[in-house]
Amino acid sequence: IGVDNMCILAHTLQCQDVNLAVPIRIGNALSSAGPSITLAATAEVLAFLAGVFTGMPACTTFALFAGITVLIDYIFQVTAFVAMLKIDEQRIRDSRMDCIPCVP
């Protein structure tokens, strides 16, 4: 849950023109993949929240917590993960190493 959305977003970013500025590339990637990610996350949240209406207390609790967790995961995907993608794109543009990004 959520990993597929991150892969879609990363792939969409890689398909953007590398000559564009990094914020423009990320904006284009979000505008292209954002509706798909939002729809998938909404369907997952609603599917889990539908489980709240089961008669079993354990399933109700699990479904409630799972729905809230998927919603929080979506929020992190479109905020923190996008920020990390921007930092990584800047690192790539500056030709810095993967494991030790502070070394030029």
C-alpha positions as CSV (number, residue, x, y, z in Angstrom):
1,I,0.0,0.0,0.0
2,G,1.6,3.2,-1.1
3,V,4.7,1.8,-2.7
4,D,3.0,1.6,-6.1
5,N,2.1,5.3,-5.9
6,M,5.7,6.2,-5.1
7,C,6.9,4.1,-8.1
8,I,4.4,5.8,-10.3
9,L,5.5,9.2,-9.2
10,A,9.2,8.4,-9.5
11,H,8.7,7.0,-13.0
12,T,6.7,10.0,-14.1
13,L,9.5,12.3,-12.9
14,Q,12.1,10.3,-14.8
15,C,10.0,10.7,-18.0
16,Q,10.1,14.5,-17.7
17,D,12.5,16.5,-19.9
18,V,15.8,16.8,-18.0
19,N,16.5,20.3,-19.4
20,L,13.6,21.7,-17.4
21,A,14.2,23.2,-13.9
22,V,13.7,20.7,-11.1
23,P,10.6,22.4,-9.6
24,I,9.0,22.5,-13.1
25,R,9.7,18.8,-13.6
26,I,8.3,17.9,-10.2
27,G,5.2,20.0,-10.9
28,N,4.7,18.3,-14.2
29,A,5.1,14.9,-12.7
30,L,2.6,15.7,-9.9
31,S,0.1,17.1,-12.4
32,S,0.4,14.0,-14.5
33,A,0.5,11.3,-11.8
34,G,-1.4,13.1,-9.1
35,P,-4.9,12.2,-10.1
36,S,-4.0,8.5,-10.4
37,I,-2.3,8.5,-7.0
38,T,-5.2,10.4,-5.4
39,L,-7.8,8.0,-6.9
40,A,-5.9,4.9,-5.8
41,A,-5.4,6.2,-2.3
42,T,-9.0,7.2,-2.0
43,A,-10.2,3.8,-3.1
44,E,-7.9,2.1,-0.6
45,V,-9.1,4.4,2.2
46,L,-12.8,3.8,1.4
47,A,-12.2,0.1,1.1
48,F,-10.8,-0.1,4.6
49,L,-13.3,2.3,6.0
50,A,-16.1,0.1,4.6
51,G,-14.8,-2.6,7.0
52,V,-15.7,-0.4,9.9
53,F,-19.3,-1.5,9.4
54,T,-18.6,-5.2,10.1
55,G,-20.1,-6.6,13.2
56,M,-16.8,-7.9,14.6
57,P,-15.0,-5.5,17.0
58,A,-11.5,-6.6,15.9
59,C,-12.2,-6.1,12.2
60,T,-13.8,-2.8,12.9
61,T,-10.8,-1.6,14.8
62,F,-8.4,-2.9,12.2
63,A,-10.3,-1.3,9.3
64,L,-10.5,2.0,11.1
65,F,-6.7,2.1,11.8
66,A,-5.8,0.8,8.4
67,G,-8.0,3.5,6.7
68,I,-6.4,6.3,8.7
69,T,-3.0,4.9,8.1
70,V,-3.5,4.8,4.3
71,L,-4.7,8.4,4.4
72,I,-1.6,9.5,6.4
73,D,0.6,7.6,3.9
74,Y,-1.0,9.5,1.0
75,I,-0.3,12.8,2.7
76,F,3.3,11.8,3.2
77,Q,3.6,10.7,-0.4
78,V,2.5,14.0,-1.8
79,T,4.5,16.1,0.7
80,A,7.6,14.4,2.2
81,F,8.3,12.0,-0.7
82,V,8.0,14.7,-3.2
83,A,10.4,16.8,-1.2
84,M,12.9,13.9,-1.1
85,L,12.5,13.5,-4.8
86,K,13.4,17.1,-5.3
87,I,16.5,16.8,-3.1
88,D,17.6,13.7,-5.1
89,E,17.0,15.4,-8.4
90,Q,19.2,18.3,-7.2
91,R,21.9,15.8,-6.2
92,I,21.8,14.1,-9.6
93,R,21.9,17.5,-11.3
94,D,24.9,18.5,-9.2
95,S,26.7,15.2,-10.1
96,R,27.0,14.1,-6.4
97,M,27.4,10.5,-5.2
98,D,24.5,8.4,-4.0
99,C,25.8,7.2,-0.7
100,I,27.8,10.3,0.3
101,P,25.9,13.2,-1.2
102,C,28.0,15.8,0.6
103,V,31.0,14.8,-1.5
104,P,31.2,16.4,-4.9
